[in-house]
Amino acid sequence: MRVSTFGAGGAFTLIELIVVIAIIIVLAGLILSTVGYVQKKGARARAETEIAAMSAALESYKADNGIYPPHDGSNGGHALYQALTGDGDDVIGGSNASTGTPPASAKSYMALKPTMLRPNPADNSTRVVDPFGNDYGYRTPPVANAVNPTFDLWSTANAPSDQNQWIKNW
């Protein structure tokens, strides 16, 4: 009499397959949960670097013009754009409106990447945006001849109501 050995230990059981799938799901969940954290941390580091670079560019602007560029009464994003790129100056004390492209003859204090710019068709302005997609904030004191006038530059870092989370130059 012949005994068939077909299927004796040659395949995975249903329990083994379920365990392997569960392990894969747990590992995928761990990886996906850290991706968001890493992206946020990277955006924060990039915002800190951009604020430092813009601060240096604003210092160069002050060295050439004697004052920091005045802000436009809002959060200052358009004034910051005009001061850094040289595209217009109507917001910072001149009469030339921005066109969205700095002229070749304009003095640029910082080369802004296209991802850092967002046009605003409502008022025909261009804003400088942080890595989180929000406008950078910029403000100067209202009195230009004050003792030691300076500027504030900040990113809300996707937490507009929690100032402790903001990235700022002060």
C-alpha positions in Angstrom: 0.0 0.0 0.0 1.2 3.4 -1.0 0.9 6.4 1.3 0.6 9.8 -0.4 2.9 12.5 1.0 1.4 15.3 -1.1 0.9 18.5 0.8 2.6 17.3 4.0 4.6 20.4 5.0 5.1 21.8 1.5 3.0 25.0 1.9 2.3 27.8 4.3 -0.6 27.6 6.6 -3.2 30.2 6.8 -2.0 31.3 10.3 1.5 31.8 9.0 0.3 34.0 6.1 -1.8 36.1 8.5 1.1 36.6 10.9 3.4 37.7 8.0 0.7 40.1 6.7 0.2 41.5 10.2 4.0 42.1 10.6 4.1 43.9 7.2 1.1 46.1 8.2 2.7 47.1 11.5 6.0 47.9 9.8 4.3 50.0 7.2 2.3 51.9 9.9 5.6 52.7 11.7 7.2 53.9 8.6 4.2 56.1 7.5 3.9 57.6 11.0 7.6 58.7 10.9 7.4 60.2 7.4 5.1 63.0 8.5 7.4 63.8 11.4 10.5 63.8 9.2 8.8 66.1 6.6 7.7 68.6 9.3 11.2 68.6 10.8 12.7 69.1 7.3 10.3 72.0 6.6 11.2 73.6 10.0 14.9 73.4 9.3 14.4 74.8 5.8 12.4 77.7 7.2 15.1 78.5 9.8 17.7 78.5 7.0 15.5 80.7 4.8 14.9 83.2 7.7 18.6 83.4 8.3 19.3 84.0 4.6 16.6 86.6 4.4 17.8 88.4 7.5 21.3 88.6 5.9 19.7 90.0 2.7 17.7 92.6 4.7 20.9 93.7 6.4 22.5 94.2 3.0 19.4 96.2 1.9 19.9 98.4 5.0 23.6 98.8 4.3 22.7 100.1 0.8 19.6 102.2 1.7 20.2 103.3 5.3 16.9 101.7 6.5 15.1 98.4 6.5 12.3 98.2 3.9 9.1 99.4 5.5 6.3 96.8 5.6 3.0 97.2 3.8 0.7 97.2 6.7 -0.3 93.6 6.3 2.0 90.7 7.3 4.6 92.3 5.1 5.0 89.4 2.6 4.8 91.7 -0.5 7.2 94.3 1.0 9.6 91.5 1.7 9.4 90.2 -1.9 10.0 93.7 -3.3 13.0 94.4 -1.1 14.7 91.0 -1.7 14.1 90.8 -5.5 14.1 94.4 -6.7 10.8 93.7 -8.5 9.0 97.1 -7.9 9.1 99.3 -4.9 5.7 100.9 -4.5 5.1 99.0 -1.3 8.5 99.9 0.2 8.5 103.6 -0.6 8.8 104.0 -4.4 6.4 104.3 -7.3 7.1 101.2 -9.4 4.6 98.3 -9.1 5.7 94.7 -9.2 5.4 92.8 -12.4 6.1 89.3 -11.0 9.5 89.2 -12.7 12.4 91.4 -11.5 13.9 93.5 -14.2 17.5 92.7 -15.2 18.7 96.1 -14.0 17.2 95.6 -10.5 19.4 95.0 -7.5 18.5 91.6 -6.0 19.5 90.9 -2.4 18.5 87.3 -2.5 17.6 84.8 -5.2 14.3 83.3 -4.3 13.4 79.8 -5.6 10.1 79.5 -7.5 8.7 77.4 -4.6 9.2 80.3 -2.3 6.9 82.6 -4.3 3.2 82.8 -4.6 1.3 85.3 -6.8 -1.8 86.9 -5.3 -4.1 87.9 -8.2 -6.5 89.8 -5.9 -4.0 92.6 -5.4 -1.5 91.8 -8.2 1.3 91.1 -5.7 3.8 88.3 -5.1 4.4 86.9 -1.6 7.3 85.1 -0.1 6.0 81.8 1.4 7.6 79.4 3.9 8.0 75.7 3.4 4.6 75.1 5.0 2.9 77.2 2.3 2.1 80.2 4.4 3.3 83.8 3.9 6.4 84.8 5.8 5.7 87.6 8.2 7.8 90.8 8.1 7.4 93.9 10.2 9.5 97.0 10.9 9.0 99.7 13.6 6.8 102.6 12.4 9.4 105.2 13.3 12.3 105.0 10.8 14.7 107.2 12.9 14.2 105.4 16.2 17.2 104.3 18.2 18.3 100.9 16.9 15.4 100.2 14.6 15.2 96.6 13.5 12.8 94.1 11.9 10.9 91.0 12.7 10.8 88.1 10.4 8.8 84.9 11.1 7.1 81.8 9.9 4.0 80.5 11.6 5.1 76.9 10.9 1.5 75.8 10.4 0.6 76.9 13.9 -0.8 80.4 13.5 -2.4 80.5 17.0 0.6 79.0 18.9 3.4 81.6 18.8 5.7 79.2 20.7 5.8 77.1 17.6 6.7 80.0 15.3 10.1 80.2 13.7 11.4 83.7 14.1 14.5 85.9 14.0 14.1 87.3 17.5 
